[in-house]
Structures are given as C-alpha cells and as structure tokens.
C-alpha cells in the first residue's frame, strides 16, 4: 500500500469505479472541503436535542476522514469552516458576542476540534500504509482512536466554548457525556463512509483502501432486502418506545446488532458501511420525528455499539479467507497440489483408527520417480518440477474420492487407499504406474517404482512407512518401474 498514493485514482481511471466525476485538487478541493464540512455540520444540527449536543455529530467523522485522506492540506479549509460555523452559530443562538469575538471563538474551536482528529488520523494513516496491517487490527485501532480522539476533542472544544463565553461553565457537567458520545458516534458510524467518499472525489489521496475493500458480491436485490428488514426493525422498535413511553422499550434498538452482523458477514465492506449510515440516519431522524429525546442517550450508545459490532463483522470473511489460505499452505503442497506430510500424518491417524474399528482394509503405498536426480541434473530443475506436476495430475486422475495422495518429500509420494481389496489396490497402483510411464518431459520418458503394504492391527504410521519403504527399495532392486507388495 505504501508504493503509491495515487493507486486508487489510477484504479478509478481504469474503470474500477463507477464514480463519474474527475477527482478534485488544489483550490477546488479546498472550497469543496469548506462547503461539504459546513453541510455535514448542519446535518448534525438537525437532530440537536440541546445546545452543543446532538444525537450524533457527523462533522467529527468528516474531519477525521479529511485528515486521513488529504492530510495536513485539510487544516486550512476545516479551520475556515470552523470559524464560519461559529459566527453563524452565534447569530443563530443570539449570543451576546461581537463578530470579532465569535471569530476568535471559532478559531479556538477550530484548534480544539482539529488537533485530536488530526493526531488520530495520523496514527490511523500510518497503520493503513503498513504493508502487513490486518483488517482486525485496523478495526480495533480505528475504534480506539475514534473513542480517544472524540473524548479529547470534547474536553478541548467545551473548554474553548466556556473560555469564549459561548457556554456557561455550569453547563459543562451535563454536556460532557452527550457531547462525547455524539462525537464518537459521528466518528465510528460515519468516518468509514466519508473516507471512501473522499478517496473518490479528491486527487492523490494519502491512503489506499483497495487492500481493505472487496468487490460487491452478486444479489443486489438480497442486499436491499436486508437493508429494508433493518429499517423496518428500526421503525418498529422506535414506535414501540414512542407508544409505551418506556426507557426499557428504547433498549430494544440494540437488537439491530444482530441484523447488522448478518449484513457484515454476508456483504462487502462498502455495503456494510453504507447500511450502517442508513441505519444511523434512520435512528437520528426518528428520534427527532417521534420526539424520543428522553431516551436519546440510549440511542447514542446504541449507534456506537452497533457500529463497532458491525465493523468487527467486516473482519470475519477476511479471517475465514486467511484461515483457508493458511490451511492450504500447511496442508497442500504448492508445487504439486498434493497434500503435505503434515496433512498425511493427521489423515493417516484418522484412517488407521477407522480401519481398526471397522475391520476394513487400508493400503499404504510409497512411490517415487526412477532416476529423478538425473532428470534434475541433465534437464534442469524447471523440467524436474514439470515432471512432478505431471505425475501429480496423472495420479489424481486414477484415484477414488476416498483416497489420499500426499507428497512425502522430494520426489517421494504416498497413497492411502482405504476400504479396498488387494486386487483393486494393485490395479489402482498399476494405473498410476502406467500413467506415469506415458509422461515425457523434454523427450525423456518417466517411470516410477512402488512399495505397497497392508495395515495390520498393531501398525503405527512409522511401521507402515518403514514397511512400504522396504517394498519400494525392493522395486528399485528389481530395476525400477515395478510394484512390490509386502
């Protein structure tokens, strides 16, 4: 991710996105940031339930996203916007302050608001640019940064409001918690959405989100149905709170954690973030429309908890994919796609236990290529690898679904043949031998030798290997290209 800050833009230009507008830079970008920040701030004011406290504060998430995507260049536009909104606020609330006093208050507010989110974005951006960062680590870091940054911003901003006579000191105690939770909701719920938006509209973003994005899966209709179910649930539980006028009923909103985890585990990162934004917007609008301000702290906490839960859900598909990849690396040989020796040890223990319990036969076969060292020395390791890959393909085509084919080491391979008669086992091995005989690499025909043994009740994997190895050695003594059963 650290190779180029323009990869996202290049990806867009190549058709990786449906965003139709040319990314902005320079003065156009600065003006856009000022206007968009003011618009986002006004969205928060729509659901303000007391002075300086909103159900959520989208501007906090937008500020963090601006610094994360654009860096220090966002400082001046956000400061200008902070001063402008403070002057507007002073007139809106009829504060007994002159324009110069409001501008000074806006400057202090800007500093108090900018410092925590700039610091948080710097730490988060550093993590994003590390090549080995994982999605779970990124999510935990984001949630911690959002919590701490919003807490520090709350304390600094309230302090600046008191110092500039925009808030009475007596109101600080009651305003601190709702102010902080509202800011944190704006960061946790909306910063991911704002970040993805800014990456598309601003030229040369400082971060690359491609490594943490996934293509939208199919079934867009199913996604819309999930969102519709989510919205319906929000409406029902909030109507319940309105009808019953009970704080206990308001806590039903936490059931949204279930549906959002469902979306997080089955949809792409982008769709998950969008659904979070839709749900949070529905909640804050219904708090205002249904006059549920008495329960506003319940809904504020719910927004944060549901968002954190859903963001952790994003990591589940990646963890599953990482676990599957790790399992493949441990249990599947990268060259031949045969199972590894580690898998053979585990599967052998299972097959041997089942054979003892059922009384069914289990044949153990060890084989290798004749004169493989000579192939490597005379033709080269590229041809040697090609010989092993061809051997693997031929062998797999001759096996049953219940059989196990593993690479034991070098050019040595093992077969586990459960629940099979002696004659059928030998016929199967013969088909493998004939298939290998038909392989040519650089005009050199291949051949192989086999050692076959039947598991006895007192056998261990080690004794099976030893006996099959003796049988393989006997085949070599006969001149190779043959099968020996002992």
N, C-alpha and C positions, 0 to 999 in steps of 0.2 A: 504493500500500500504506500510505501514511502518513496516509490520510484518517481512518481509524477503527480502533481496536484491537479493536473488537467485531464486525468483519465476519465472522470465522469463526463466532462464536456465532450471529449472525443467519442465516448460511448454513445452519447446522445446524438452527435452528428452522424454517426454510422447507422442510426436507426434503432438504437437500443431503447429509445423512449418515445412516447407519443407527445411530449411537450412541444407545442408548435412555435414558441417564441425564441428569438435569439437571446442567449444569456447576456445580462447587463454588466457593465463595468464602469469605473470612473464616476463622474458626476451623476450619470443616470442612476447608477446603483445607489449612490448616497441619497439622492432625492427619494428614490423608491423606499429605502430603509426608513427615512423620516416619516413619510406618509403611511407606510404599512404599519410602523410601530404605533403611530397615533391611532390608526384604525383598530389595531388589536387591543390597545388600551381601552378604547371606547366599548369594545365588546365586553370587556370585564366590567365596565361601569354599568352596563345594562342589568346585571344581576348583583349589584351592590346592595347589601342589606343594612349597612350603616356606613357612616363616613369613614373612608380609608380602609374598608373591609368588604371584600367581595367573596361570593361562593368560590370563585377561582380567580386567578389573576393571570390571564394569558400573556400579558406583557413580560412577565418573568421568564416564561418558557421561550418567548420570542427573542428576548435579549440573550439568553444562553445560546440559542440556536445561531443568532447573528455572529457572536464571537467565535463559536465553534466552526462555522462555515467560512466566515470572512476574515476573522482575526481582528487585529488592532484597528484596521480601517473602519470598523463599525463604531469606534469610540465617538468620533465627532457627530455622526448622524444621530446616534442614540442620545448624546448629550443635548443636542439641539431639540430633539423631540421631548426630552425630559423637561427642559426649560419651557418649551411651548405649552406642554400639557399642564405644568404647574401654574402658569399665567392663566390659562383657560379655567383651571380648577378654582383659582382664587376668585374669579369673576362669577363662576357658576355657583359657588357656595357663599358668595357675597362676603368674603373675608375682608376685614378692615386693614388691608395691606396695599401699598402702592405698587405700581408695575415694577419699579426697580427692586422693591423688597421681594416681590414674587419671583422675579428673575433670579435674584440671589438665592432664594429658597429653592428654585428649580435647579440651580447649579449644584447646591449641596445635595439635593435629592438625586441628581444625576450621578454624582460621585458615589453616594451611598448605594445606589442601585447598581452601578456599573462594576465596582470593584469586586464584589463577591462572585458575580456571574462571569466576569472576565477571568478571574482566577479558576473558577470551576471549569469553564470551557477550555482553558489552557491545559489543565490536568487531563481532561477527557480527550482533548485533541491529541495529546502526547500518547495516550493509550491507543487511540484509533490508528495512529501512524506506526505503531509497533507491529512488525510482521507476524509475531506469534501470539497476539492477543486473541482470546476466545470469546465467543458470544456470552457465555455465562459470566465471565469476569467483567466484560464490558457492561452488562446489565447491572450487576452488583455495584460496580463503580459509579455508574450513572445515577442509580437510586441514592447512594450515599452522598454523592456530590450534590444532587438536587436537594436533599434534605439539609445538608450543612450550608450550602450556598444560600438557600432561601431563609434559613434561620439567621445567618449573619446579615443578609440584606434586610430582613425585618427589623432587626435591632438598630442597624445603621439608619435606615430610612425613617423609622419612628423617631429616632434621636434627632434627625435633621428636621423633621416636621415640628418637633417641640421647640428646637432652638430657633426656628424661623417663625414661631407663633402661628403655625398652621394647625397645630393640635394642642389642646390643653394637656399639661403634664398629668392631670388627674385621670385622663382617659387612657393612659399608656397601659395600665394593668389589664383593663378589659379588652383592649385592642390587640395585644401582643399575640395571643394564641390564634384567633381567627385570621389575623393578618398573615401569620406564618403558614398556617395550613392552606390558606388561599393561594399564597405564592408557591408553595410546594406542589399543590395540585396543578397550577399552571405549568410548572416545570415538568413534573412526572408524566402528566397526561398529554401535554401538547408539544413539548420540546422535540420529541422524535418526529412528529408530523411537520413542524416548522423547519426542522433540519433538512428533511427530504425535499421540502418545497424550495428552500433557499439554495440547495445544491443544484437544482434545475434552473433557477432564474438568475443566479449570479455566476459570472465568468470566473474561472480559475479558483474553485473552492479549495479550502485548505485541507479538506478531508476527502477520503474516497470511501463511499458506502457500499461499493459493489461486493466486497468480501462478506458483508453482513446482510446482503439482500438475497432474496430468492425470487425466481420467476413466478409470476402469478399462476397457480395451478388452474386446471380447467374448472368447468362447472361454476361459472359466474352466477348463474341463477341460484345455485345452492348457497353461495355466499350471501346473496341478497336475502334469501330466506332466513339465514342465521341472524343477519342484522335486524330483519323485521321481527323475529322472535325476541331478540334482545330489546328492541324498542318497545314492543308490546309488554314485555315484562316490566320495564321501567314505568310505563304508564299505569299498569295495574297496581304495582306496589306503592306508587306515589299517590294514586287515587285512594288506595286503602288508608294511607296516612291522613289524607285530607278528610275522608269520611269519618274515620274513627277518632281523629284528633288525638292520637296516641303516639307518644315517643317510641313505644315498643314496636308499633307498626312501621315506623320510619326505618327501623333497623332491617326490615325485610329487603332493603335495597342491596344489602350485602350478598343476596342470592345471585346477583349479577356476576360475581366472581366465577360461578360455575359456567355460565354461558360464554363468558369471555375466555376462560381456559379452553373451552371447546373450540372456539374460533382460533385461538392462538396455536393450538395443536394440529389444526387441520387446514389452516390457510397460510398464505405468505406473510412475511413481515410487514409489507406495505399494507395489506388488507387488515391485518391486526391493528396497526397504528390508526388507520382510518376508522375502524369500528370503535376504537377507544374514544376518538374525537367525537364521533356521532353520539355515542352513549353519554359522554360527559356534557355535550351541548344540550341534549335532551333533559338531563338531570337539572342543570342550572336554569334552563328556561322554565321547567315545570316548577322548580322551587319558587320562582318569581310569579308564574301564572297562577299556581294553586295556593299562593300565599302560605308557603310552608317554612317561613323564616324562623319559626320557633324551633325547628329541627335542623337548622342549617348546618350546625357543626357535625351532625350525623352524616349528612350528605357530603360535607367536605372530607371527612375521614374516609367515607366510602369511596370517593373518587380516587384518593391516593392508594388505598388498599387494593381496589380492583385493578388499577393501572399497574401497580407493582406485580400483582399476581399474573396479569396478562403478559407483562414483559418477560417474566420468568418463563411463561409458557412458550415464548418465542424460541427459547433455547432448547426445548425438548426435541423438536425434529432434528436440530443440528447434533445434539448429543446422541440421538439414535443413529444418525448417519456416521458420526465419528466412531461410535461403538462398533457399528457394522464394518467400517473400514479397518479398525484396529483388529477385529476378529479375522477379517480376510488376511491381513498382514501376518497374523500369528498362525493361522490355520491353513492358508493357501499359499503354495509356492509361486512366486511372481513369474518365474520363467516358464514353468511347465503347466501351471494351473492345477497341478496335482495337490493333494493335501500334504501338509508338512509332517515332520516327525513328531512334533508336539501334538497335532491332532491324532496321529496314528496311536500314540500312547493312550490318549483318552478313549478313543473309539474302540481300541483293542480290549481295554478293560471291560467296557460295556458288552461287546460281542462275546467275549470269553465267559462272562457271568451269565449271559443269556443262553449260551451253548451248554453250560453246566446244568442250568436249571431245566432247560427243555430237552436235553439229550440230543439236540440236533448237531450235525457236524459243523466244523469250522476249519477251513483250509487256509493255511498261511503260505504265501508264495513270495519268494525273493528273486529278483532278476536284474540283470544289467546288460549293457551293450558289450559285445565282444570287441576287444581291442580299441576301446574308446579313447585311450590315451594317444594311440597312434593317429586317430582321426583328428584330435586336437592339435597334435604336433605337426602333422603333414598338411592338413587343410586349414587349420586355424580355429580359434575359439568361436568365431562367428558361425562357422559351419557346425562346430560342435554343439552350440546352443540350438541351431536349427534342427539337428538330429534329435535332441532331447524333446523339443517341442513336437516334432512329428511323431516320435514314439508315444508321447502323451496322448495325442489325438487318436492314434490307432488303438491304443489301449482302452481309452474311454469308450470308443465305439463298440468294443467287444464285451463290455461289462453289463451286468444287470444293475437295476437301480439300488439293490441292497448291497452291492459290492463296494469295497473301499479301495481306492488307488492313491498311494502316497509316495512321495519322494523321500527315500531314506537317507540319501546323501550322495553328492556327485552324480554318477550315472546309475546308481542303485535305486531300485524301486521295490515297493511291496504291494501285494494284493491281499485283502481279507475277503474270503469267499464264504459267507455263512449259509447254512441250511442248503447244502448241495451234495450230491452223490460224488463218489470218487471219479466215476467215468465222466460225469458232466464237468467236474472241476478240471480234469485233464483236457477235455475237449475245449473248454474255455481258454485255458492257458495256451493250447495249441493254436487257437485262432489269433491270440495275441502274438505268438511267435511268428506265425505266417504273415500277419500284417506288418510286423517289423521287418521281415525279410523283403517285403515289397517296397520298402523305403530306400530311396537313393538320395545322397547328398553330394553334390558336385561329382556326379557319375560314380560315386562309391556306394555299393550296396551295403546295407546294415544287416547285422544278425545279433542274436541275443541268447543268453543262457538262463535257465530257470531251475530253481530249487523249490520243491513243493513238500509240505508236511501237513499232517492232520493233527489237530489239537487233541491232547489227551487230558483226562480229568485233573491230573496233578500238574499240568503245564503252567508256567508263567510266561509272560511276554518274552522274558530273557531266554528261556529254554526254547521257545518257538523260534526266536531269531537265530539261536545257535544251531538248531537242527536244520532250519531252512538254509542257513549259510553253508553248512556242510554239504547239503544237497546241491547247492549252487556250485560249490567247489568241485564236486564230483562231475557236474556237467562240463565245467571248464577242462577237467582232466580228460574228458572224452573228446575234446576238440572244439567244444562250444556249439552254439546253435542247436541245443538239445534241452530236453526236460528230464529232471531226475526227481523221483518221489521217494522219500524215506520216512 
